[in-house]
Amino acid sequence: MAAPAVPDTVDAAPRRRFRALPVRAPDALVVAGYLALAMLLTLGQWGRPGRLFHQAGDQVLFEWMLAHAARAVTGLENPLHSSQLNAPDGVNLMANTSVLGLGVPLTPVTLLFGSQVAFLVAVVCCLAGTATAWYVLLRRRLVDSRAAAAVGGLCCGFAPGMVAQAGAHLHMAAQFLVPVILALVFHPDPRRVRRTGALLGLLVAYQVFLGEEVLVFLVLAAGTFALAYAAADRSAARRLAPALLGRLGIGVAVALPLLAYPLWFQFFGPGHYRGMPFHAYGYQLDAASFTASARQTVLGDDHLPGLLAPNPTEENSFFGPGLLVLAVVIAIWLWRRPLVRALAVCGLFFALLSLGGQIRLGGTATGIPGPYRLIAELPLLDHAVPARFPLVCVPVLGVLLALSLDRLRPDPATGAGSAGTPVRLLWGGAVAAALLPLTPTPIRTVPAWPVPPFVAEGGWRADLPPGRTLVPVPPVTGAGLSPAMLWSARTGLAFPAPGGYFIGPRAADDPTARWGAPDRPTAALLRRVAETGEAPVVTDAHRRQAVEDLRHWRAAVVVQGGLHHGDPVRRTVEALLGPGREVAGAHVWDVRPLVG
């Protein structure tokens, strides 16, 4: 996620404090390299609508969110709520990961090229944008060497945890504002309070619409870093504290009015919920994961990461032994710098938190309590996923690498440096040896059933009057891959549909969180057939229930696209609703005569 990086006021040269460097060709090449790498990682999906990244349900969710943002912009609809999903009740999108901060600016891309291309552009922007933002911060505040800053930015933007998140969780990968926010919070000029504070408030408000979880981690990391830095250099802390607190106060004053209504809507608006539909402490990392190789790296495999992380998208701590050894060496080497001490404390603290309530080693519980227990019941933190805390360690390691490489940089005027050429070559080789095993590979993809032409080309329009819904088969609600969401996203939310992948309340009078809407009996029946391929004996009770469920969904047309067990599902639907018709790659049932 983010570890704060501030100018080391004790030993940093004054010229590093306020540099506004012009953009030069080498800087453009660095950014172009980041973009090229991000494009390479997403190569498996460009121009292939029948492929999704390995966590397919998550990609479909974010494609839908991007399509919703475009619809809200062009149709002037409420961006915080939608009735196009989970019909007829709708979804509180502010209480879900709506990524409006990505979706709104990407509206032209979504309208011109569709939700899949918009999603891929968002992934590229998140990875390359985060790397670029850290590169700029390192160059302007902390290091003189462009190469050192480039390596640091590369680590911050393309570490295994970032790549794992990018293929599934846009709200966690969108970290390009984090370095900018930190640069404003820890601005070295105590005289610049009002303007930096106001800009800080605006960026914090924007980050809420990118990802609130990242913002929570950022606040925790910045607070931990600030306390550690104050302990390491008390005189500097006393000198800088008044301006820092002033910027924070102004930032809060600017952000709160902008966020008041969205946050009210999130916690009290229609479709709000309380708690989470899963136990956060169950998503912890194994201590052995810190020295292992992630799946999406050149040395990765499927077996070991599966034992050490809760799922492929949460391989956030897989740094490998080489990088961790280098980090320890750098911390010892540069320990006299308060910046390094604060970074080391921050990184170690969040690494320990990721081990959860009970430490595991090599897939086995040790019985040793983890420090996460100390914060597990605190407000907001009780919803934080422990496995994501190592995302804070990512920029800690990136900044430490940049500082060490910059320390060995020869003086451009004299050619002399703090170390001779052999030492520089040795250290550069050590950094390369530590980073090469972490080289990311293209994000894995899986096949997906294409959107039926009947849906994609609008053949349903003649059967769908206003106020009625299109029901996909099977109607999926909860954490599964929802055909309704994929069809809806790829058609620009052209029709309302029941179910979907989101978090909502258990019932209208019970705000306890759950995945999706409460299941209807017919939806559960059809999903069971789709999963097992076993068609049940359909009774009159099943038929009456199907009609009741269709009336609840306000259904007009039922559509079955491609399914692995398509024949038994089709036979079951026909037993429930009567014969349908095959139209443009889909089986279609006009249910208006049944539901009235």
C-alpha positions as CSV (number, residue, x, y, z in Angstrom):
1,M,0.0,0.0,0.0
2,A,2.0,2.9,1.2
3,A,4.8,3.8,3.6
4,P,5.4,7.5,4.2
5,A,8.4,9.1,2.6
6,V,9.5,12.5,3.9
7,P,12.6,14.5,3.4
8,D,15.1,13.5,5.9
9,T,15.6,16.9,7.4
10,V,18.6,15.9,9.5
11,D,20.9,14.7,6.8
12,A,19.2,15.6,3.5
13,A,20.9,18.4,1.5
14,P,18.7,21.6,1.4
15,R,18.6,21.4,-2.4
16,R,16.5,18.2,-2.1
17,R,13.7,19.9,-0.3
18,F,12.0,21.9,-3.0
19,R,13.2,20.6,-6.3
20,A,10.7,21.1,-9.1
21,L,12.6,19.1,-11.7
22,P,11.8,19.6,-15.4
23,V,10.7,16.5,-17.3
24,R,13.5,15.3,-19.4
25,A,13.8,12.5,-22.0
26,P,15.2,10.0,-19.4
27,D,12.2,10.6,-17.2
28,A,9.9,10.0,-20.1
29,L,11.7,6.8,-20.9
30,V,11.3,5.6,-17.3
31,V,7.5,6.2,-17.4
32,A,7.3,4.6,-20.8
33,G,9.1,1.6,-19.4
34,Y,6.5,1.4,-16.6
35,L,3.7,1.6,-19.1
36,A,5.2,-1.1,-21.3
37,L,5.6,-3.4,-18.4
38,A,2.0,-2.9,-17.3
39,M,0.8,-3.5,-20.9
40,L,2.9,-6.7,-21.0
41,L,1.3,-8.0,-17.8
42,T,-2.2,-7.5,-19.2
43,L,-1.4,-9.0,-22.6
44,G,-3.5,-12.1,-22.1
45,Q,-6.7,-10.2,-22.4
46,W,-6.3,-7.4,-25.0
47,G,-8.6,-8.2,-27.9
48,R,-9.8,-11.4,-26.3
49,P,-13.4,-10.9,-24.9
50,G,-13.6,-14.6,-24.0
51,R,-10.9,-14.3,-21.4
52,L,-10.9,-12.9,-17.9
53,F,-8.2,-12.7,-15.3
54,H,-7.9,-15.7,-13.0
55,Q,-10.2,-14.2,-10.3
56,A,-13.0,-13.8,-12.9
57,G,-15.7,-12.8,-10.5
58,D,-13.7,-9.8,-9.3
59,Q,-13.0,-8.6,-12.8
60,V,-16.7,-8.8,-13.7
61,L,-17.5,-6.8,-10.6
62,F,-15.1,-4.0,-11.5
63,E,-16.1,-4.0,-15.2
64,W,-19.7,-3.5,-14.0
65,M,-18.6,-0.6,-11.7
66,L,-16.8,1.1,-14.6
67,A,-19.8,0.7,-16.8
68,H,-22.0,2.1,-14.1
69,A,-19.8,5.2,-13.7
70,A,-20.1,5.8,-17.4
71,R,-23.8,5.4,-17.3
72,A,-24.1,7.8,-14.3
73,V,-22.0,10.4,-16.1
74,T,-23.9,10.3,-19.4
75,G,-27.4,9.7,-17.9
76,L,-26.9,12.0,-14.9
77,E,-27.9,9.2,-12.6
78,N,-27.1,8.7,-8.9
79,P,-23.5,7.4,-8.9
80,L,-23.9,6.1,-5.3
81,H,-26.8,3.7,-6.0
82,S,-28.0,1.6,-8.9
83,S,-31.2,-0.4,-9.6
84,Q,-29.7,-2.1,-12.6
85,L,-28.3,-4.8,-10.3
86,N,-30.1,-6.8,-7.6
87,A,-33.5,-5.8,-9.0
88,P,-35.8,-4.7,-7.7
89,D,-34.0,-3.5,-4.6
90,G,-30.8,-2.2,-6.1
91,V,-27.3,-1.8,-4.6
92,N,-25.7,0.8,-2.4
93,L,-22.5,1.3,-4.5
94,M,-20.9,3.7,-2.0
95,A,-20.9,0.8,0.4
96,N,-19.2,-1.4,-2.2
97,T,-15.9,-0.9,-4.2
98,S,-17.4,1.4,-6.8
99,V,-14.1,3.0,-7.9
100,L,-15.8,6.1,-9.2
101,G,-12.4,7.8,-9.1
102,L,-11.4,5.5,-11.9
103,G,-14.7,5.0,-13.6
104,V,-15.6,8.7,-14.1
105,P,-12.4,9.8,-15.9
106,L,-12.5,6.5,-17.9
107,T,-16.0,7.2,-19.2
108,P,-14.9,8.0,-22.8
109,V,-12.9,4.7,-22.9
110,T,-15.9,2.7,-21.5
111,L,-18.3,4.3,-24.0
112,L,-16.0,3.9,-27.0
113,F,-14.4,0.5,-26.4
114,G,-16.5,-1.3,-23.7
115,S,-16.0,-2.3,-20.1
116,Q,-13.3,-4.9,-20.7
117,V,-11.0,-2.4,-22.4
118,A,-11.8,0.2,-19.7
119,F,-10.9,-2.4,-17.0
120,L,-7.5,-3.2,-18.7
121,V,-6.7,0.5,-19.1
122,A,-7.5,0.9,-15.4
123,V,-5.1,-1.9,-14.5
124,V,-2.4,-0.4,-16.6
125,C,-3.0,3.1,-15.1
126,C,-2.9,1.7,-11.5
127,L,0.4,-0.2,-11.9
128,A,2.3,2.3,-14.1
129,G,0.7,5.3,-12.3
130,T,1.7,4.1,-8.9
131,A,5.3,3.4,-10.1
132,T,5.5,6.8,-11.7
133,A,4.1,8.6,-8.7
134,W,6.7,7.0,-6.4
135,Y,9.5,7.7,-9.0
136,V,8.6,11.4,-9.0
137,L,8.5,11.6,-5.2
138,L,11.8,9.9,-4.9
139,R,13.5,12.1,-7.5
140,R,12.1,15.3,-6.0
141,R,12.5,14.6,-2.3
142,L,14.8,11.8,-1.5
143,V,17.4,10.9,-4.1
144,D,19.5,12.5,-6.8
145,S,20.1,9.4,-8.9
146,R,17.5,8.9,-11.6
147,A,18.4,5.2,-11.8
148,A,17.9,4.8,-8.0
149,A,14.5,6.5,-8.2
150,A,13.5,4.3,-11.2
151,V,14.4,1.1,-9.3
152,G,12.4,2.4,-6.3
153,G,9.4,3.2,-8.4
154,L,9.6,-0.2,-10.1
155,C,9.5,-1.9,-6.8
156,C,6.6,0.2,-5.5
157,G,4.5,-0.3,-8.6
158,F,5.2,-3.8,-9.7
159,A,6.0,-5.8,-6.5
160,P,4.2,-9.2,-6.4
161,G,1.5,-7.9,-4.1
162,M,0.7,-5.1,-6.5
163,V,0.4,-7.4,-9.5
164,A,-1.7,-9.8,-7.5
165,Q,-4.1,-7.1,-6.5
166,A,-4.2,-5.4,-9.9
167,G,-5.7,-8.4,-11.7
168,A,-8.7,-8.5,-9.4
169,H,-9.0,-5.5,-7.0
170,L,-8.8,-2.1,-8.6
171,H,-9.6,-0.4,-5.3
172,M,-6.4,-1.8,-3.8
173,A,-4.1,-1.3,-6.9
174,A,-5.1,2.3,-7.4
175,Q,-2.3,3.8,-5.2
176,F,-1.0,6.5,-7.5
177,L,-2.3,9.3,-5.1
178,V,-0.6,7.8,-2.1
179,P,2.8,9.3,-2.7
180,V,1.2,12.6,-3.6
181,I,-0.8,12.7,-0.3
182,L,2.3,11.8,1.7
183,A,4.3,14.5,-0.1
184,L,1.7,17.0,1.1
185,V,1.4,15.7,4.6
186,F,5.1,15.7,5.2
187,H,6.0,18.8,3.2
188,P,9.4,20.1,4.3
189,D,8.5,23.8,4.1
190,P,6.8,24.8,7.4
191,R,5.5,28.0,5.8
192,R,3.4,26.2,3.2
193,V,0.4,25.2,5.3
194,R,-2.9,26.6,3.8
195,R,-2.3,25.7,0.1
196,T,-0.9,22.2,0.8
197,G,-3.5,21.5,3.4
198,A,-6.3,22.4,1.0
199,L,-4.8,20.3,-1.7
200,L,-4.4,17.5,0.8
201,G,-8.1,17.6,1.6
202,L,-9.1,17.4,-2.1
203,L,-6.8,14.5,-2.7
204,V,-8.0,12.6,0.4
205,A,-11.6,13.1,-0.8
206,Y,-10.7,11.8,-4.2
207,Q,-8.9,8.8,-2.7
208,V,-12.2,7.8,-1.0
209,F,-13.6,7.3,-4.5
210,L,-10.6,5.2,-5.5
211,G,-10.5,3.0,-2.4
212,E,-11.3,3.6,1.2
213,E,-9.3,0.6,2.4
214,V,-6.1,2.1,0.9
215,L,-6.8,5.4,2.6
216,V,-7.2,3.6,6.0
217,F,-3.9,1.8,5.5
218,L,-2.3,5.1,4.5
219,V,-3.5,6.8,7.6
220,L,-2.2,4.0,9.8
221,A,1.1,3.9,8.0
222,A,1.6,7.6,8.1
223,G,0.8,7.7,11.8
224,T,3.2,4.8,12.5
225,F,5.9,6.5,10.5
226,A,5.4,9.9,12.1
227,L,5.7,8.4,15.6
228,A,8.8,6.4,14.7
229,Y,10.4,9.5,13.0
230,A,9.6,11.6,16.1
231,A,11.3,9.1,18.3
232,A,14.3,9.0,16.1
233,D,14.7,12.8,15.7
234,R,12.9,14.7,18.4
235,S,14.2,18.1,17.5
236,A,13.1,17.8,13.9
237,A,9.7,16.5,15.1
238,R,9.2,19.5,17.4
239,R,10.1,21.9,14.5
240,L,7.9,20.3,11.9
241,A,4.9,19.3,14.1
242,P,3.0,22.6,14.1
243,A,3.0,22.9,10.3
244,L,2.1,19.2,9.9
245,L,-0.9,19.5,12.3
246,G,-2.0,22.7,10.5
247,R,-2.0,21.0,7.2
248,L,-3.9,18.0,8.6
249,G,-6.5,20.4,10.2
250,I,-7.1,22.3,6.9
251,G,-7.2,19.0,5.0
252,V,-9.9,17.6,7.3
253,A,-11.9,20.9,7.0
254,V,-11.8,20.7,3.2
255,A,-12.4,16.9,2.9
256,L,-15.3,16.6,5.3
257,P,-17.9,18.8,3.5
258,L,-17.1,17.0,0.3
259,L,-17.5,13.5,1.8
260,A,-20.3,14.2,4.2
261,Y,-23.2,13.1,2.0
262,P,-21.4,10.2,0.3
263,L,-20.4,8.8,3.7
264,W,-23.9,9.3,5.1
265,F,-25.2,7.4,2.0
266,Q,-22.7,4.6,2.6
267,F,-23.6,4.1,6.2
268,F,-27.2,5.1,6.4
269,G,-28.5,5.2,2.8
270,P,-30.7,2.5,1.0
271,G,-28.9,-0.8,1.0
272,H,-26.5,0.0,3.7
273,Y,-25.2,-2.8,5.9
274,R,-23.3,-3.4,9.2
275,G,-20.2,-5.5,9.6
276,M,-18.7,-7.7,6.9
277,P,-19.9,-11.0,5.4
278,F,-16.6,-12.7,6.2
279,H,-14.2,-12.8,9.2
280,A,-11.3,-10.6,8.3
281,Y,-8.9,-12.4,10.6
282,G,-9.3,-15.5,8.5
283,Y,-7.4,-13.7,5.7
284,Q,-3.9,-13.9,7.1
285,L,-0.5,-14.7,5.7
286,D,1.9,-17.4,6.6
287,A,5.3,-16.2,8.0
288,A,7.0,-18.4,5.4
289,S,5.4,-16.4,2.6
290,F,7.8,-13.5,3.1
291,T,10.7,-15.5,1.6
292,A,8.6,-17.4,-1.0
293,S,7.9,-16.7,-4.7
294,A,4.5,-15.5,-5.8
295,R,2.6,-17.3,-8.6
296,Q,2.8,-14.3,-10.9
297,T,6.7,-14.2,-10.9
298,V,9.3,-16.0,-13.0
299,L,10.0,-18.5,-10.2
300,G,6.4,-18.9,-9.0
301,D,4.3,-22.0,-8.9
302,D,0.8,-22.9,-7.8
303,H,1.5,-25.2,-4.9
304,L,3.5,-23.3,-2.3
305,P,1.7,-19.9,-2.6
306,G,-1.6,-21.9,-2.1
307,L,-0.4,-23.0,1.3
308,L,0.9,-19.6,2.4
309,A,-1.8,-17.1,1.3
310,P,-5.6,-17.2,1.5
311,N,-6.0,-16.9,-2.3
312,P,-4.0,-15.8,-5.4
313,T,-5.1,-12.2,-5.1
314,E,-3.6,-11.8,-1.6
315,E,0.0,-12.8,-2.2
316,N,1.2,-9.5,-0.8
317,S,4.2,-10.6,1.2
318,F,6.1,-12.7,-1.3
319,F,9.3,-10.7,-1.4
320,G,11.8,-13.5,-1.6
321,P,14.9,-14.0,0.7
322,G,17.2,-11.7,-1.4
323,L,15.1,-8.6,-1.0
324,L,14.6,-9.1,2.7
325,V,18.3,-9.6,3.3
326,L,19.1,-6.5,1.4
327,A,16.5,-4.6,3.4
328,V,18.2,-5.7,6.7
329,V,21.6,-4.7,5.3
330,I,20.3,-1.3,4.2
331,A,18.7,-0.6,7.6
332,I,22.0,-1.4,9.4
333,W,24.1,0.5,6.9
334,L,22.0,3.7,7.0
335,W,20.6,3.3,10.5
336,R,21.9,6.7,11.6
337,R,19.4,8.4,9.3
338,P,16.0,9.0,11.1
339,L,14.2,8.3,7.8
340,V,15.6,4.8,7.6
341,R,14.9,4.0,11.2
342,A,11.3,5.2,10.8
343,L,10.9,3.2,7.6
344,A,12.2,0.1,9.2
345,V,9.9,0.3,12.2
346,C,6.9,1.0,9.9
347,G,7.7,-1.9,7.6
348,L,8.3,-4.4,10.4
349,F,5.1,-3.4,12.3
350,F,2.9,-4.0,9.3
351,A,4.6,-7.2,8.3
352,L,3.9,-8.5,11.8
353,L,0.2,-7.4,11.6
354,S,-0.2,-9.5,8.4
355,L,0.4,-12.7,10.4
356,G,-3.1,-12.5,11.9
357,G,-4.3,-13.5,15.3
358,Q,-2.2,-16.7,15.4
359,I,1.1,-17.1,13.6
360,R,1.4,-19.8,11.0
361,L,4.6,-21.2,9.6
362,G,4.8,-23.4,6.6
363,G,1.1,-24.0,6.7
364,T,1.0,-25.1,10.3
365,A,-0.4,-23.1,13.2
366,T,2.3,-22.4,15.8
367,G,0.0,-21.4,18.7
368,I,2.0,-18.1,19.0
369,P,-0.5,-15.2,19.2
370,G,0.0,-12.6,16.5
371,P,0.1,-8.8,17.1
372,Y,-3.1,-8.4,15.0
373,R,-5.0,-9.4,18.1
374,L,-4.2,-6.1,19.6
375,I,-6.1,-4.1,17.0
376,A,-8.6,-6.7,15.7
377,E,-11.5,-5.3,17.6
378,L,-10.9,-1.6,17.0
379,P,-13.4,0.3,14.8
380,L,-12.5,0.2,11.1
381,L,-9.6,-2.1,11.8
382,D,-12.0,-4.9,12.6
383,H,-12.8,-4.8,8.8
384,A,-9.2,-4.7,7.6
385,V,-7.9,-7.8,6.0
386,P,-4.6,-8.8,7.7
387,A,-3.2,-10.3,4.5
388,R,-3.1,-6.8,2.9
389,F,-0.9,-5.1,5.5
390,P,2.3,-6.1,3.7
391,L,1.2,-3.7,0.9
392,V,2.6,-1.1,3.3
393,C,5.9,-2.9,3.2
394,V,6.1,-2.6,-0.6
395,P,7.1,1.1,-0.8
396,V,9.2,0.7,2.4
397,L,11.4,-1.7,0.5
398,G,11.2,0.5,-2.7
399,V,12.4,3.6,-0.8
400,L,15.1,1.7,1.0
401,L,16.5,0.3,-2.3
402,A,16.4,3.8,-3.8
403,L,18.3,5.3,-0.8
404,S,21.0,2.6,-0.9
405,L,21.6,3.0,-4.7
406,D,21.7,6.8,-4.4
407,R,24.2,6.6,-1.6
408,L,26.7,4.9,-3.9
409,R,26.1,7.3,-6.8
410,P,29.3,9.1,-7.8
411,D,29.4,12.9,-7.7
412,P,28.5,14.1,-11.2
413,A,31.1,16.9,-11.0
414,T,34.1,15.0,-9.7
415,G,33.2,11.4,-10.4
416,A,34.1,10.6,-6.8
417,G,31.6,8.9,-4.5
418,S,31.2,7.3,-1.1
419,A,32.2,4.0,-2.5
420,G,34.5,2.8,-5.3
421,T,33.5,1.2,-8.6
422,P,33.9,-2.4,-7.3
423,V,31.6,-1.7,-4.4
424,R,29.0,0.0,-6.6
425,L,29.1,-2.9,-9.1
426,L,28.8,-5.4,-6.2
427,W,25.8,-3.6,-4.7
428,G,24.1,-3.1,-8.0
429,G,24.6,-6.8,-8.7
430,A,23.1,-7.7,-5.3
431,V,20.0,-5.5,-6.0
432,A,19.6,-7.1,-9.4
433,A,19.9,-10.6,-8.0
434,A,17.2,-9.8,-5.4
435,L,14.8,-8.2,-7.8
436,L,15.1,-10.5,-10.8
437,P,13.3,-13.5,-9.1
438,L,10.4,-11.1,-8.5
439,T,10.0,-10.3,-12.2
440,P,6.3,-10.4,-12.8
441,T,4.8,-12.6,-15.5
442,P,1.6,-11.8,-17.4
443,I,-1.5,-12.0,-15.3
444,R,-3.1,-15.4,-15.8
445,T,-6.4,-15.6,-17.6
446,V,-9.2,-18.1,-17.7
447,P,-11.9,-18.7,-20.3
448,A,-15.3,-17.2,-19.9
449,W,-18.6,-17.9,-21.7
450,P,-19.2,-15.0,-24.2
451,V,-22.2,-12.8,-24.0
452,P,-24.9,-14.4,-26.1
453,P,-25.6,-12.4,-29.3
454,F,-29.2,-12.2,-28.3
455,V,-28.1,-10.1,-25.3
456,A,-25.1,-8.3,-26.9
457,E,-27.1,-7.2,-29.9
458,G,-30.2,-6.2,-28.0
459,G,-32.6,-8.9,-29.2
460,W,-34.2,-8.9,-25.7
461,R,-35.5,-5.3,-26.1
462,A,-38.8,-6.4,-27.7
463,D,-39.5,-8.7,-24.7
464,L,-38.5,-6.2,-22.0
465,P,-41.0,-3.4,-21.2
466,P,-40.0,-0.6,-18.8
467,G,-39.9,-1.6,-15.2
468,R,-39.3,-5.2,-15.9
469,T,-36.1,-7.3,-15.7
470,L,-34.0,-9.8,-17.7
471,V,-33.2,-12.9,-15.6
472,P,-30.1,-14.8,-16.5
473,V,-29.8,-18.5,-16.0
474,P,-28.7,-19.3,-13.4
475,P,-29.6,-16.2,-11.3
476,V,-26.4,-15.8,-9.3
477,T,-26.2,-13.7,-6.1
478,G,-23.3,-13.6,-3.7
479,A,-19.6,-14.1,-4.4
480,G,-19.9,-16.3,-7.5
481,L,-19.3,-15.4,-11.1
482,S,-22.6,-13.7,-12.1
483,P,-23.6,-13.9,-15.8
484,A,-26.0,-11.1,-15.2
485,M,-23.2,-8.8,-14.2
486,L,-21.0,-9.8,-17.1
487,W,-23.8,-9.3,-19.6
488,S,-24.9,-6.1,-18.0
489,A,-21.3,-4.7,-18.0
490,R,-20.6,-5.6,-21.6
491,T,-23.8,-4.0,-22.7
492,G,-23.4,-0.8,-20.8
493,L,-26.0,-1.7,-18.1
494,A,-28.7,-1.8,-20.8
495,F,-31.1,-3.8,-18.7
496,P,-31.9,-4.4,-15.0
497,A,-31.3,-7.9,-13.6
498,P,-31.6,-9.6,-10.2
499,G,-28.8,-10.9,-8.1
500,G,-25.1,-10.0,-8.6
501,Y,-21.8,-9.9,-6.7
502,F,-21.9,-7.2,-4.0
503,I,-22.2,-6.7,-0.3
504,G,-25.7,-5.8,1.0
505,P,-28.0,-6.2,4.0
506,R,-29.4,-9.6,5.0
507,A,-32.9,-8.2,4.9
508,A,-34.8,-4.9,4.8
509,D,-35.1,-4.9,8.6
510,D,-31.7,-6.6,9.2
511,P,-28.6,-4.6,8.1
512,T,-26.2,-7.5,8.9
513,A,-23.8,-7.8,5.9
514,R,-24.0,-10.7,3.5
515,W,-22.7,-11.5,0.0
516,G,-25.4,-10.5,-2.5
517,A,-29.2,-10.6,-1.9
518,P,-31.0,-13.3,0.1
519,D,-31.2,-16.3,-2.3
520,R,-34.6,-17.1,-3.8
521,P,-35.5,-20.9,-4.0
522,T,-35.6,-21.0,-7.8
523,A,-32.2,-19.3,-8.0
524,A,-30.7,-21.8,-5.6
525,L,-32.2,-24.7,-7.5
526,L,-30.9,-23.6,-10.9
527,R,-27.5,-22.8,-9.6
528,R,-27.3,-26.3,-8.0
529,V,-28.1,-27.9,-11.4
530,A,-25.5,-25.7,-13.1
531,E,-22.8,-26.7,-10.7
532,T,-23.6,-30.5,-10.5
533,G,-25.2,-31.2,-13.9
534,E,-27.9,-33.2,-12.1
535,A,-31.5,-32.2,-13.1
536,P,-34.0,-32.7,-10.2
537,V,-37.6,-33.9,-10.4
538,V,-39.6,-30.8,-10.9
539,T,-42.9,-30.7,-9.0
540,D,-45.9,-28.3,-9.0
541,A,-44.5,-26.8,-5.9
542,H,-41.3,-25.9,-7.7
543,R,-43.4,-24.3,-10.5
544,R,-45.4,-22.2,-8.2
545,Q,-42.3,-21.1,-6.4
546,A,-40.7,-20.2,-9.8
547,V,-43.6,-18.0,-10.7
548,E,-43.4,-16.3,-7.2
549,D,-39.7,-15.7,-7.6
550,L,-40.2,-14.3,-11.1
551,R,-42.8,-11.9,-9.8
552,H,-40.4,-10.8,-7.0
553,W,-37.8,-10.1,-9.7
554,R,-40.4,-8.4,-11.9
555,A,-39.1,-10.6,-14.7
556,A,-40.2,-10.3,-18.3
557,V,-37.7,-12.6,-20.0
558,V,-35.4,-15.4,-18.9
559,V,-32.2,-16.1,-20.8
560,Q,-29.8,-19.0,-20.7
561,G,-26.4,-18.5,-22.3
562,G,-23.4,-20.8,-22.5
563,L,-23.0,-23.2,-19.4
564,H,-20.8,-26.2,-18.7
565,H,-24.0,-28.2,-17.8
566,G,-26.2,-26.4,-20.2
567,D,-28.5,-29.3,-21.2
568,P,-29.7,-30.3,-17.7
569,V,-30.2,-26.6,-16.8
570,R,-32.3,-26.0,-19.9
571,R,-34.4,-29.1,-19.2
572,T,-35.0,-27.9,-15.6
573,V,-36.0,-24.4,-16.8
574,E,-38.4,-26.0,-19.3
575,A,-39.9,-28.2,-16.6
576,L,-40.4,-25.0,-14.5
577,L,-41.6,-22.5,-17.2
578,G,-42.5,-24.5,-20.3
579,P,-40.7,-24.7,-23.6
580,G,-38.6,-21.7,-24.6
581,R,-37.1,-20.8,-27.9
582,E,-33.5,-20.7,-29.2
583,V,-32.5,-17.2,-30.5
584,A,-29.0,-16.0,-31.4
585,G,-27.0,-18.2,-29.1
586,A,-29.4,-18.2,-26.2
587,H,-32.4,-20.1,-24.9
588,V,-35.1,-17.6,-24.2
589,W,-38.4,-17.8,-22.2
590,D,-40.9,-14.9,-22.4
591,V,-42.4,-15.2,-18.9
592,R,-44.8,-12.2,-19.1
593,P,-47.9,-14.5,-19.5
594,L,-46.8,-16.3,-16.3
595,V,-46.1,-13.4,-14.0
596,G,-48.7,-11.0,-15.4
